[in-house]
Amino acid sequence: MILVLLGLLVAVAGSGIAMTFDSLWGNHLVEEFHETAANALLVFAGVHVGAVLLMSLLDRENLIRAMITGKKRL
């Protein structure tokens, strides 16, 4: 999931920067790609948060604290 989120973040940032170039200014294909990548990033981030909360409930373990501190109970 981290690789997907990082890849989408790079896609959003890269297409956003590309839209500032004179040769791509107003290019609808680049704008559509940027919008689709941004929406996909939001969806995958929501899925990730939902999965963390669900697994925290199912495993009865505070995964959020484990992500912040790096320590997980055995």
N, C-alpha and C positions, 0 to 999 in steps of 0.2 A: 504494500500500500504506500509505503514511503517513496518508493521509486516512481510509482504512478503519480503521486502528488507532486514530487519534484519535477518530473517530466512535464506535467501540465503547467506547473509554475513557469518553467523555462519557455514553454510554448506561448503562454500568455504574455510574458515579458518580451520575448523575441518578436512576436507578431505586433505587439504594441510599439516597440522601437522601430520595426520595419515600416509601420504606417506613417512614421515621421519623415521618411525619405521622400524626396521629391518624386522619384520614379514610381513609388507605390501610393502616393497620396490620393485618396479617393478610390482606391482599388477595392471593389466590393468583395472580391474573393478573399483578400487579406482581412478585411473587416469581418466577414462571416466566419473565417477561421478563428480570429481573435475572440469573437463573441461565443462561438461554440466551445472553444477551449476554456474560457472563463466560466461558462455555465457548467461544463464538465468538472472543473476544479471545485466549484461549490457543491456539486452533487457528491463527488467522491469524498470531500471533507466531511460532509454530513453523514455519509455512510460510515466513515471511519469513526466519528464521534459516537454514532449510534452503536456500532459494533463494540467499542470500548465499554460503553455503559452496559450493554447487554451481557458481555462477558464478565464484567465486574459483578453483576447480579448473579449470574449463573455459577461462577466460581467462588462467590462470596469473598472476593479479594479486591482491595482498593488498587486497581491498575493505574489510576491517575497518579496516585502517590508514588507508585513504583516507577512510573515514567519520569517523574520529577526528581526523585531521590536516587534512582538507579538500584534500589534495593527492593527485593521481593521476598516475601516469606516463603519458606521451604515447605 
